[in-house]
Amino acid sequence: MGIFDKAKDAAESLKDKAEGLAGEHGDKVVDGVDKATDAVDDKTGGKYTEHLDKTDELTGKAVDALDGDGTT
């Protein structure tokens, strides 16, 4: 088995683990990011609200994609 085969196997293993964790804890990830972006929004006086909302949205989509079932 070559080095690239080993790297591919390791990457697939990590992907599987991430999908499993997203399925188990995706809601906690989304909630944590939401709380963090809300705190940043408060500290910056709403200056970056648009960007932070986009971060929240993309986090939810990323967790959904890893989770594989379309829900968080």
mmCIF file of the N, C-alpha and C atoms, coordinates in Angstrom:
data_MODEL
# 
_entry.id   MODEL 
# 
loop_
_atom_site.group_PDB 
_atom_site.id 
_atom_site.type_symbol 
_atom_site.label_atom_id 
_atom_site.label_alt_id 
_atom_site.label_comp_id 
_atom_site.label_asym_id 
_atom_site.label_entity_id 
_atom_site.label_seq_id 
_atom_site.pdbx_PDB_ins_code 
_atom_site.Cartn_x 
_atom_site.Cartn_y 
_atom_site.Cartn_z 
_atom_site.occupancy 
_atom_site.B_iso_or_equiv 
_atom_site.pdbx_formal_charge 
_atom_site.auth_seq_id 
_atom_site.auth_comp_id 
_atom_site.auth_asym_id 
_atom_site.auth_atom_id 
_atom_site.pdbx_PDB_model_num 
ATOM 1   N N  . MET A 1 1  ? 0.857   -1.179 0.000  1.00 0.00 ? 1  MET A N  1 
ATOM 2   C CA . MET A 1 1  ? 0.000   0.000  0.000  1.00 0.00 ? 1  MET A CA 1 
ATOM 3   C C  . MET A 1 1  ? 0.895   1.231  0.000  1.00 0.00 ? 1  MET A C  1 
ATOM 4   N N  . GLY A 1 2  ? 0.658   2.123  -0.952 1.00 0.00 ? 2  GLY A N  1 
ATOM 5   C CA . GLY A 1 2  ? 1.466   3.327  -1.076 1.00 0.00 ? 2  GLY A CA 1 
ATOM 6   C C  . GLY A 1 2  ? 1.044   4.408  -0.107 1.00 0.00 ? 2  GLY A C  1 
ATOM 7   N N  . ILE A 1 3  ? 1.843   5.440  -0.062 1.00 0.00 ? 3  ILE A N  1 
ATOM 8   C CA . ILE A 1 3  ? 1.587   6.546  0.850  1.00 0.00 ? 3  ILE A CA 1 
ATOM 9   C C  . ILE A 1 3  ? 0.258   7.242  0.549  1.00 0.00 ? 3  ILE A C  1 
ATOM 10  N N  . PHE A 1 4  ? -0.089  7.354  -0.734 1.00 0.00 ? 4  PHE A N  1 
ATOM 11  C CA . PHE A 1 4  ? -1.352  8.005  -1.087 1.00 0.00 ? 4  PHE A CA 1 
ATOM 12  C C  . PHE A 1 4  ? -2.549  7.149  -0.695 1.00 0.00 ? 4  PHE A C  1 
ATOM 13  N N  . ASP A 1 5  ? -2.409  5.842  -0.779 1.00 0.00 ? 5  ASP A N  1 
ATOM 14  C CA . ASP A 1 5  ? -3.485  4.952  -0.341 1.00 0.00 ? 5  ASP A CA 1 
ATOM 15  C C  . ASP A 1 5  ? -3.708  5.086  1.160  1.00 0.00 ? 5  ASP A C  1 
ATOM 16  N N  . LYS A 1 6  ? -2.611  5.190  1.906  1.00 0.00 ? 6  LYS A N  1 
ATOM 17  C CA . LYS A 1 6  ? -2.721  5.354  3.357  1.00 0.00 ? 6  LYS A CA 1 
ATOM 18  C C  . LYS A 1 6  ? -3.375  6.694  3.699  1.00 0.00 ? 6  LYS A C  1 
ATOM 19  N N  . ALA A 1 7  ? -2.989  7.739  2.976  1.00 0.00 ? 7  ALA A N  1 
ATOM 20  C CA . ALA A 1 7  ? -3.575  9.056  3.218  1.00 0.00 ? 7  ALA A CA 1 
ATOM 21  C C  . ALA A 1 7  ? -5.064  9.058  2.882  1.00 0.00 ? 7  ALA A C  1 
ATOM 22  N N  . LYS A 1 8  ? -5.427  8.392  1.793  1.00 0.00 ? 8  LYS A N  1 
ATOM 23  C CA . LYS A 1 8  ? -6.835  8.315  1.404  1.00 0.00 ? 8  LYS A CA 1 
ATOM 24  C C  . LYS A 1 8  ? -7.634  7.555  2.461  1.00 0.00 ? 8  LYS A C  1 
ATOM 25  N N  . ASP A 1 9  ? -7.097  6.448  2.953  1.00 0.00 ? 9  ASP A N  1 
ATOM 26  C CA . ASP A 1 9  ? -7.777  5.687  3.995  1.00 0.00 ? 9  ASP A CA 1 
ATOM 27  C C  . ASP A 1 9  ? -7.937  6.507  5.274  1.00 0.00 ? 9  ASP A C  1 
ATOM 28  N N  . ALA A 1 10 ? -6.894  7.259  5.632  1.00 0.00 ? 10 ALA A N  1 
ATOM 29  C CA . ALA A 1 10 ? -6.966  8.101  6.825  1.00 0.00 ? 10 ALA A CA 1 
ATOM 30  C C  . ALA A 1 10 ? -8.013  9.188  6.652  1.00 0.00 ? 10 ALA A C  1 
ATOM 31  N N  . ALA A 1 11 ? -8.070  9.794  5.473  1.00 0.00 ? 11 ALA A N  1 
ATOM 32  C CA . ALA A 1 11 ? -9.059  10.845 5.212  1.00 0.00 ? 11 ALA A CA 1 
ATOM 33  C C  . ALA A 1 11 ? -10.480 10.294 5.272  1.00 0.00 ? 11 ALA A C  1 
ATOM 34  N N  . GLU A 1 12 ? -10.686 9.129  4.730  1.00 0.00 ? 12 GLU A N  1 
ATOM 35  C CA . GLU A 1 12 ? -12.013 8.508  4.772  1.00 0.00 ? 12 GLU A CA 1 
ATOM 36  C C  . GLU A 1 12 ? -12.411 8.170  6.205  1.00 0.00 ? 12 GLU A C  1 
ATOM 37  N N  . SER A 1 13 ? -11.448 7.729  6.986  1.00 0.00 ? 13 SER A N  1 
ATOM 38  C CA . SER A 1 13 ? -11.715 7.420  8.390  1.00 0.00 ? 13 SER A CA 1 
ATOM 39  C C  . SER A 1 13 ? -12.122 8.682  9.149  1.00 0.00 ? 13 SER A C  1 
ATOM 40  N N  . LEU A 1 14 ? -11.405 9.779  8.904  1.00 0.00 ? 14 LEU A N  1 
ATOM 41  C CA . LEU A 1 14 ? -11.747 11.043 9.551  1.00 0.00 ? 14 LEU A CA 1 
ATOM 42  C C  . LEU A 1 14 ? -13.117 11.543 9.115  1.00 0.00 ? 14 LEU A C  1 
ATOM 43  N N  . LYS A 1 15 ? -13.434 11.379 7.849  1.00 0.00 ? 15 LYS A N  1 
ATOM 44  C CA . LYS A 1 15 ? -14.746 11.795 7.330  1.00 0.00 ? 15 LYS A CA 1 
ATOM 45  C C  . LYS A 1 15 ? -15.848 11.008 8.024  1.00 0.00 ? 15 LYS A C  1 
ATOM 46  N N  . ASP A 1 16 ? -15.664 9.705  8.131  1.00 0.00 ? 16 ASP A N  1 
ATOM 47  C CA . ASP A 1 16 ? -16.655 8.868  8.803  1.00 0.00 ? 16 ASP A CA 1 
ATOM 48  C C  . ASP A 1 16 ? -16.836 9.280  10.259 1.00 0.00 ? 16 ASP A C  1 
ATOM 49  N N  . LYS A 1 17 ? -15.721 9.586  10.919 1.00 0.00 ? 17 LYS A N  1 
ATOM 50  C CA . LYS A 1 17 ? -15.792 10.005 12.318 1.00 0.00 ? 17 LYS A CA 1 
ATOM 51  C C  . LYS A 1 17 ? -16.519 11.345 12.442 1.00 0.00 ? 17 LYS A C  1 
ATOM 52  N N  . ALA A 1 18 ? -16.231 12.286 11.537 1.00 0.00 ? 18 ALA A N  1 
ATOM 53  C CA . ALA A 1 18 ? -16.895 13.591 11.562 1.00 0.00 ? 18 ALA A CA 1 
ATOM 54  C C  . ALA A 1 18 ? -18.392 13.458 11.328 1.00 0.00 ? 18 ALA A C  1 
ATOM 55  N N  . GLU A 1 19 ? -18.770 12.570 10.405 1.00 0.00 ? 19 GLU A N  1 
ATOM 56  C CA . GLU A 1 19 ? -20.193 12.347 10.154 1.00 0.00 ? 19 GLU A CA 1 
ATOM 57  C C  . GLU A 1 19 ? -20.879 11.781 11.392 1.00 0.00 ? 19 GLU A C  1 
ATOM 58  N N  . GLY A 1 20 ? -20.223 10.865 12.056 1.00 0.00 ? 20 GLY A N  1 
ATOM 59  C CA . GLY A 1 20 ? -20.788 10.284 13.274 1.00 0.00 ? 20 GLY A CA 1 
ATOM 60  C C  . GLY A 1 20 ? -20.953 11.313 14.374 1.00 0.00 ? 20 GLY A C  1 
ATOM 61  N N  . LEU A 1 21 ? -19.919 12.133 14.564 1.00 0.00 ? 21 LEU A N  1 
ATOM 62  C CA . LEU A 1 21 ? -19.991 13.169 15.592 1.00 0.00 ? 21 LEU A CA 1 
ATOM 63  C C  . LEU A 1 21 ? -21.039 14.222 15.252 1.00 0.00 ? 21 LEU A C  1 
ATOM 64  N N  . ALA A 1 22 ? -21.154 14.576 13.984 1.00 0.00 ? 22 ALA A N  1 
ATOM 65  C CA . ALA A 1 22 ? -22.172 15.550 13.576 1.00 0.00 ? 22 ALA A CA 1 
ATOM 66  C C  . ALA A 1 22 ? -23.560 14.998 13.843 1.00 0.00 ? 22 ALA A C  1 
ATOM 67  N N  . GLY A 1 23 ? -23.734 13.717 13.615 1.00 0.00 ? 23 GLY A N  1 
ATOM 68  C CA . GLY A 1 23 ? -25.026 13.099 13.880 1.00 0.00 ? 23 GLY A CA 1 
ATOM 69  C C  . GLY A 1 23 ? -25.372 13.100 15.351 1.00 0.00 ? 23 GLY A C  1 
ATOM 70  N N  . GLU A 1 24 ? -24.356 12.902 16.185 1.00 0.00 ? 24 GLU A N  1 
ATOM 71  C CA . GLU A 1 24 ? -24.586 12.846 17.628 1.00 0.00 ? 24 GLU A CA 1 
ATOM 72  C C  . GLU A 1 24 ? -24.637 14.224 18.283 1.00 0.00 ? 24 GLU A C  1 
ATOM 73  N N  . HIS A 1 25 ? -23.805 15.148 17.794 1.00 0.00 ? 25 HIS A N  1 
ATOM 74  C CA . HIS A 1 25 ? -23.633 16.425 18.488 1.00 0.00 ? 25 HIS A CA 1 
ATOM 75  C C  . HIS A 1 25 ? -23.820 17.648 17.596 1.00 0.00 ? 25 HIS A C  1 
ATOM 76  N N  . GLY A 1 26 ? -24.419 17.478 16.444 1.00 0.00 ? 26 GLY A N  1 
ATOM 77  C CA . GLY A 1 26 ? -24.600 18.593 15.516 1.00 0.00 ? 26 GLY A CA 1 
ATOM 78  C C  . GLY A 1 26 ? -25.354 19.751 16.118 1.00 0.00 ? 26 GLY A C  1 
ATOM 79  N N  . ASP A 1 27 ? -26.375 19.452 16.906 1.00 0.00 ? 27 ASP A N  1 
ATOM 80  C CA . ASP A 1 27 ? -27.152 20.521 17.528 1.00 0.00 ? 27 ASP A CA 1 
ATOM 81  C C  . ASP A 1 27 ? -26.297 21.335 18.483 1.00 0.00 ? 27 ASP A C  1 
ATOM 82  N N  . LYS A 1 28 ? -25.373 20.677 19.177 1.00 0.00 ? 28 LYS A N  1 
ATOM 83  C CA . LYS A 1 28 ? -24.487 21.387 20.104 1.00 0.00 ? 28 LYS A CA 1 
ATOM 84  C C  . LYS A 1 28 ? -23.504 22.272 19.344 1.00 0.00 ? 28 LYS A C  1 
ATOM 85  N N  . VAL A 1 29 ? -23.031 21.803 18.213 1.00 0.00 ? 29 VAL A N  1 
ATOM 86  C CA . VAL A 1 29 ? -22.122 22.606 17.386 1.00 0.00 ? 29 VAL A CA 1 
ATOM 87  C C  . VAL A 1 29 ? -22.840 23.853 16.901 1.00 0.00 ? 29 VAL A C  1 
ATOM 88  N N  . VAL A 1 30 ? -24.025 23.680 16.367 1.00 0.00 ? 30 VAL A N  1 
ATOM 89  C CA . VAL A 1 30 ? -24.796 24.817 15.846 1.00 0.00 ? 30 VAL A CA 1 
ATOM 90  C C  . VAL A 1 30 ? -25.120 25.796 16.972 1.00 0.00 ? 30 VAL A C  1 
ATOM 91  N N  . ASP A 1 31 ? -25.540 25.292 18.120 1.00 0.00 ? 31 ASP A N  1 
ATOM 92  C CA . ASP A 1 31 ? -25.852 26.168 19.252 1.00 0.00 ? 31 ASP A CA 1 
ATOM 93  C C  . ASP A 1 31 ? -24.617 26.921 19.731 1.00 0.00 ? 31 ASP A C  1 
ATOM 94  N N  . GLY A 1 32 ? -23.489 26.240 19.789 1.00 0.00 ? 32 GLY A N  1 
ATOM 95  C CA . GLY A 1 32 ? -22.246 26.879 20.230 1.00 0.00 ? 32 GLY A CA 1 
ATOM 96  C C  . GLY A 1 32 ? -21.807 27.990 19.296 1.00 0.00 ? 32 GLY A C  1 
ATOM 97  N N  . VAL A 1 33 ? -21.869 27.731 18.003 1.00 0.00 ? 33 VAL A N  1 
ATOM 98  C CA . VAL A 1 33 ? -21.492 28.762 17.027 1.00 0.00 ? 33 VAL A CA 1 
ATOM 99  C C  . VAL A 1 33 ? -22.471 29.927 17.107 1.00 0.00 ? 33 VAL A C  1 
ATOM 100 N N  . ASP A 1 34 ? -23.753 29.636 17.285 1.00 0.00 ? 34 ASP A N  1 
ATOM 101 C CA . ASP A 1 34 ? -24.754 30.697 17.392 1.00 0.00 ? 34 ASP A CA 1 
ATOM 102 C C  . ASP A 1 34 ? -24.476 31.583 18.605 1.00 0.00 ? 34 ASP A C  1 
ATOM 103 N N  . LYS A 1 35 ? -24.166 30.970 19.734 1.00 0.00 ? 35 LYS A N  1 
ATOM 104 C CA . LYS A 1 35 ? -23.854 31.747 20.942 1.00 0.00 ? 35 LYS A CA 1 
ATOM 105 C C  . LYS A 1 35 ? -22.600 32.588 20.736 1.00 0.00 ? 35 LYS A C  1 
ATOM 106 N N  . ALA A 1 36 ? -21.593 31.999 20.092 1.00 0.00 ? 36 ALA A N  1 
ATOM 107 C CA . ALA A 1 36 ? -20.348 32.735 19.853 1.00 0.00 ? 36 ALA A CA 1 
ATOM 108 C C  . ALA A 1 36 ? -20.579 33.920 18.918 1.00 0.00 ? 36 ALA A C  1 
ATOM 109 N N  . THR A 1 37 ? -21.340 33.708 17.854 1.00 0.00 ? 37 THR A N  1 
ATOM 110 C CA . THR A 1 37 ? -21.581 34.819 16.920 1.00 0.00 ? 37 THR A CA 1 
ATOM 111 C C  . THR A 1 37 ? -22.459 35.895 17.558 1.00 0.00 ? 37 THR A C  1 
ATOM 112 N N  . ASP A 1 38 ? -23.385 35.487 18.422 1.00 0.00 ? 38 ASP A N  1 
ATOM 113 C CA . ASP A 1 38 ? -24.191 36.478 19.139 1.00 0.00 ? 38 ASP A CA 1 
ATOM 114 C C  . ASP A 1 38 ? -23.310 37.322 20.066 1.00 0.00 ? 38 ASP A C  1 
ATOM 115 N N  . ALA A 1 39 ? -22.354 36.688 20.736 1.00 0.00 ? 39 ALA A N  1 
ATOM 116 C CA . ALA A 1 39 ? -21.447 37.413 21.628 1.00 0.00 ? 39 ALA A CA 1 
ATOM 117 C C  . ALA A 1 39 ? -20.583 38.400 20.836 1.00 0.00 ? 39 ALA A C  1 
ATOM 118 N N  . VAL A 1 40 ? -20.077 37.960 19.700 1.00 0.00 ? 40 VAL A N  1 
ATOM 119 C CA . VAL A 1 40 ? -19.271 38.847 18.856 1.00 0.00 ? 40 VAL A CA 1 
ATOM 120 C C  . VAL A 1 40 ? -20.123 40.005 18.354 1.00 0.00 ? 40 VAL A C  1 
ATOM 121 N N  . ASP A 1 41 ? -21.358 39.701 17.970 1.00 0.00 ? 41 ASP A N  1 
ATOM 122 C CA . ASP A 1 41 ? -22.264 40.743 17.481 1.00 0.00 ? 41 ASP A CA 1 
ATOM 123 C C  . ASP A 1 41 ? -22.512 41.786 18.566 1.00 0.00 ? 41 ASP A C  1 
ATOM 124 N N  . ASP A 1 42 ? -22.710 41.334 19.805 1.00 0.00 ? 42 ASP A N  1 
ATOM 125 C CA . ASP A 1 42 ? -22.912 42.269 20.914 1.00 0.00 ? 42 ASP A CA 1 
ATOM 126 C C  . ASP A 1 42 ? -21.671 43.129 21.138 1.00 0.00 ? 42 ASP A C  1 
ATOM 127 N N  . LYS A 1 43 ? -20.501 42.507 21.120 1.00 0.00 ? 43 LYS A N  1 
ATOM 128 C CA . LYS A 1 43 ? -19.248 43.225 21.383 1.00 0.00 ? 43 LYS A CA 1 
ATOM 129 C C  . LYS A 1 43 ? -18.918 44.231 20.288 1.00 0.00 ? 43 LYS A C  1 
ATOM 130 N N  . THR A 1 44 ? -19.333 43.943 19.066 1.00 0.00 ? 44 THR A N  1 
ATOM 131 C CA . THR A 1 44 ? -19.012 44.842 17.953 1.00 0.00 ? 44 THR A CA 1 
ATOM 132 C C  . THR A 1 44 ? -20.155 45.808 17.647 1.00 0.00 ? 44 THR A C  1 
ATOM 133 N N  . GLY A 1 45 ? -21.183 45.778 18.465 1.00 0.00 ? 45 GLY A N  1 
ATOM 134 C CA . GLY A 1 45 ? -22.296 46.705 18.280 1.00 0.00 ? 45 GLY A CA 1 
ATOM 135 C C  . GLY A 1 45 ? -23.066 46.487 16.987 1.00 0.00 ? 45 GLY A C  1 
ATOM 136 N N  . GLY A 1 46 ? -23.102 45.252 16.523 1.00 0.00 ? 46 GLY A N  1 
ATOM 137 C CA . GLY A 1 46 ? -23.867 44.929 15.323 1.00 0.00 ? 46 GLY A CA 1 
ATOM 138 C C  . GLY A 1 46 ? -23.159 45.266 14.019 1.00 0.00 ? 46 GLY A C  1 
ATOM 139 N N  . LYS A 1 47 ? -21.895 45.642 14.109 1.00 0.00 ? 47 LYS A N  1 
ATOM 140 C CA . LYS A 1 47 ? -21.149 46.057 12.916 1.00 0.00 ? 47 LYS A CA 1 
ATOM 141 C C  . LYS A 1 47 ? -21.006 44.933 11.885 1.00 0.00 ? 47 LYS A C  1 
ATOM 142 N N  . TYR A 1 48 ? -20.945 43.691 12.360 1.00 0.00 ? 48 TYR A N  1 
ATOM 143 C CA . TYR A 1 48 ? -20.715 42.554 11.467 1.00 0.00 ? 48 TYR A CA 1 
ATOM 144 C C  . TYR A 1 48 ? -21.883 41.566 11.452 1.00 0.00 ? 48 TYR A C  1 
ATOM 145 N N  . THR A 1 49 ? -23.067 42.028 11.778 1.00 0.00 ? 49 THR A N  1 
ATOM 146 C CA . THR A 1 49 ? -24.240 41.162 11.881 1.00 0.00 ? 49 THR A CA 1 
ATOM 147 C C  . THR A 1 49 ? -24.449 40.330 10.621 1.00 0.00 ? 49 THR A C  1 
ATOM 148 N N  . GLU A 1 50 ? -24.339 40.960 9.472  1.00 0.00 ? 50 GLU A N  1 
ATOM 149 C CA . GLU A 1 50 ? -24.563 40.257 8.204  1.00 0.00 ? 50 GLU A CA 1 
ATOM 150 C C  . GLU A 1 50 ? -23.597 39.082 8.040  1.00 0.00 ? 50 GLU A C  1 
ATOM 151 N N  . HIS A 1 51 ? -22.340 39.312 8.364  1.00 0.00 ? 51 HIS A N  1 
ATOM 152 C CA . HIS A 1 51 ? -21.332 38.265 8.231  1.00 0.00 ? 51 HIS A CA 1 
ATOM 153 C C  . HIS A 1 51 ? -21.538 37.150 9.256  1.00 0.00 ? 51 HIS A C  1 
ATOM 154 N N  . LEU A 1 52 ? -21.904 37.543 10.450 1.00 0.00 ? 52 LEU A N  1 
ATOM 155 C CA . LEU A 1 52 ? -22.121 36.563 11.515 1.00 0.00 ? 52 LEU A CA 1 
ATOM 156 C C  . LEU A 1 52 ? -23.353 35.702 11.238 1.00 0.00 ? 52 LEU A C  1 
ATOM 157 N N  . ASP A 1 53 ? -24.392 36.307 10.688 1.00 0.00 ? 53 ASP A N  1 
ATOM 158 C CA . ASP A 1 53 ? -25.575 35.536 10.304 1.00 0.00 ? 53 ASP A CA 1 
ATOM 159 C C  . ASP A 1 53 ? -25.225 34.516 9.230  1.00 0.00 ? 53 ASP A C  1 
ATOM 160 N N  . LYS A 1 54 ? -24.379 34.921 8.307  1.00 0.00 ? 54 LYS A N  1 
ATOM 161 C CA . LYS A 1 54 ? -23.939 34.006 7.249  1.00 0.00 ? 54 LYS A CA 1 
ATOM 162 C C  . LYS A 1 54 ? -23.136 32.846 7.853  1.00 0.00 ? 54 LYS A C  1 
ATOM 163 N N  . THR A 1 55 ? -22.321 33.143 8.852  1.00 0.00 ? 55 THR A N  1 
ATOM 164 C CA . THR A 1 55 ? -21.566 32.101 9.544  1.00 0.00 ? 55 THR A CA 1 
ATOM 165 C C  . THR A 1 55 ? -22.510 31.100 10.190 1.00 0.00 ? 55 THR A C  1 
ATOM 166 N N  . ASP A 1 56 ? -23.539 31.592 10.859 1.00 0.00 ? 56 ASP A N  1 
ATOM 167 C CA . ASP A 1 56 ? -24.527 30.705 11.475 1.00 0.00 ? 56 ASP A CA 1 
ATOM 168 C C  . ASP A 1 56 ? -25.191 29.815 10.424 1.00 0.00 ? 56 ASP A C  1 
ATOM 169 N N  . GLU A 1 57 ? -25.562 30.429 9.314  1.00 0.00 ? 57 GLU A N  1 
ATOM 170 C CA . GLU A 1 57 ? -26.233 29.683 8.243  1.00 0.00 ? 57 GLU A CA 1 
ATOM 171 C C  . GLU A 1 57 ? -25.316 28.599 7.663  1.00 0.00 ? 57 GLU A C  1 
ATOM 172 N N  . LEU A 1 58 ? -24.073 28.963 7.384  1.00 0.00 ? 58 LEU A N  1 
ATOM 173 C CA . LEU A 1 58 ? -23.140 28.005 6.793  1.00 0.00 ? 58 LEU A CA 1 
ATOM 174 C C  . LEU A 1 58 ? -22.773 26.884 7.769  1.00 0.00 ? 58 LEU A C  1 
ATOM 175 N N  . THR A 1 59 ? -22.733 27.203 9.051  1.00 0.00 ? 59 THR A N  1 
ATOM 176 C CA . THR A 1 59 ? -22.468 26.164 10.049 1.00 0.00 ? 59 THR A CA 1 
ATOM 177 C C  . THR A 1 59 ? -23.582 25.136 10.039 1.00 0.00 ? 59 THR A C  1 
ATOM 178 N N  . GLY A 1 60 ? -24.813 25.606 10.004 1.00 0.00 ? 60 GLY A N  1 
ATOM 179 C CA . GLY A 1 60 ? -25.949 24.688 9.947  1.00 0.00 ? 60 GLY A CA 1 
ATOM 180 C C  . GLY A 1 60 ? -25.908 23.808 8.711  1.00 0.00 ? 60 GLY A C  1 
ATOM 181 N N  . LYS A 1 61 ? -25.565 24.415 7.571  1.00 0.00 ? 61 LYS A N  1 
ATOM 182 C CA . LYS A 1 61 ? -25.474 23.639 6.334  1.00 0.00 ? 61 LYS A CA 1 
ATOM 183 C C  . LYS A 1 61 ? -24.346 22.616 6.395  1.00 0.00 ? 61 LYS A C  1 
ATOM 184 N N  . ALA A 1 62 ? -23.232 22.991 6.965  1.00 0.00 ? 62 ALA A N  1 
ATOM 185 C CA . ALA A 1 62 ? -22.091 22.087 7.073  1.00 0.00 ? 62 ALA A CA 1 
ATOM 186 C C  . ALA A 1 62 ? -22.425 20.897 7.976  1.00 0.00 ? 62 ALA A C  1 
ATOM 187 N N  . VAL A 1 63 ? -23.078 21.176 9.079  1.00 0.00 ? 63 VAL A N  1 
ATOM 188 C CA . VAL A 1 63 ? -23.477 20.091 9.999  1.00 0.00 ? 63 VAL A CA 1 
ATOM 189 C C  . VAL A 1 63 ? -24.496 19.190 9.315  1.00 0.00 ? 63 VAL A C  1 
ATOM 190 N N  . ASP A 1 64 ? -25.426 19.782 8.594  1.00 0.00 ? 64 ASP A N  1 
ATOM 191 C CA . ASP A 1 64 ? -26.412 18.995 7.852  1.00 0.00 ? 64 ASP A CA 1 
ATOM 192 C C  . ASP A 1 64 ? -25.717 18.092 6.845  1.00 0.00 ? 64 ASP A C  1 
ATOM 193 N N  . ALA A 1 65 ? -24.740 18.617 6.138  1.00 0.00 ? 65 ALA A N  1 
ATOM 194 C CA . ALA A 1 65 ? -24.030 17.841 5.132  1.00 0.00 ? 65 ALA A CA 1 
ATOM 195 C C  . ALA A 1 65 ? -23.256 16.686 5.764  1.00 0.00 ? 65 ALA A C  1 
ATOM 196 N N  . LEU A 1 66 ? -22.636 16.936 6.902  1.00 0.00 ? 66 LEU A N  1 
ATOM 197 C CA . LEU A 1 66 ? -21.899 15.875 7.592  1.00 0.00 ? 66 LEU A CA 1 
ATOM 198 C C  . LEU A 1 66 ? -22.829 14.855 8.215  1.00 0.00 ? 66 LEU A C  1 
ATOM 199 N N  . ASP A 1 67 ? -23.941 15.374 8.742  1.00 0.00 ? 67 ASP A N  1 
ATOM 200 C CA . ASP A 1 67 ? -24.916 14.521 9.406  1.00 0.00 ? 67 ASP A CA 1 
ATOM 201 C C  . ASP A 1 67 ? -25.571 13.585 8.405  1.00 0.00 ? 67 ASP A C  1 
ATOM 202 N N  . GLY A 1 68 ? -25.855 14.105 7.226  1.00 0.00 ? 68 GLY A N  1 
ATOM 203 C CA . GLY A 1 68 ? -26.416 13.285 6.159  1.00 0.00 ? 68 GLY A CA 1 
ATOM 204 C C  . GLY A 1 68 ? -27.915 13.111 6.197  1.00 0.00 ? 68 GLY A C  1 
ATOM 205 N N  . ASP A 1 69 ? -28.589 13.631 7.220  1.00 0.00 ? 69 ASP A N  1 
ATOM 206 C CA . ASP A 1 69 ? -30.041 13.437 7.247  1.00 0.00 ? 69 ASP A CA 1 
ATOM 207 C C  . ASP A 1 69 ? -30.828 14.724 7.013  1.00 0.00 ? 69 ASP A C  1 
ATOM 208 N N  . GLY A 1 70 ? -30.127 15.847 6.837  1.00 0.00 ? 70 GLY A N  1 
ATOM 209 C CA . GLY A 1 70 ? -30.806 17.090 6.499  1.00 0.00 ? 70 GLY A CA 1 
ATOM 210 C C  . GLY A 1 70 ? -31.381 17.849 7.666  1.00 0.00 ? 70 GLY A C  1 
ATOM 211 N N  . THR A 1 71 ? -31.119 17.406 8.907  1.00 0.00 ? 71 THR A N  1 
ATOM 212 C CA . THR A 1 71 ? -31.618 18.115 10.072 1.00 0.00 ? 71 THR A CA 1 
ATOM 213 C C  . THR A 1 71 ? -30.486 18.344 11.049 1.00 0.00 ? 71 THR A C  1 
ATOM 214 N N  . THR A 1 72 ? -30.647 19.372 11.890 1.00 0.00 ? 72 THR A N  1 
ATOM 215 C CA . THR A 1 72 ? -29.677 19.628 12.944 1.00 0.00 ? 72 THR A CA 1 
ATOM 216 C C  . THR A 1 72 ? -30.334 19.497 14.279 1.00 0.00 ? 72 THR A C  1 
# 
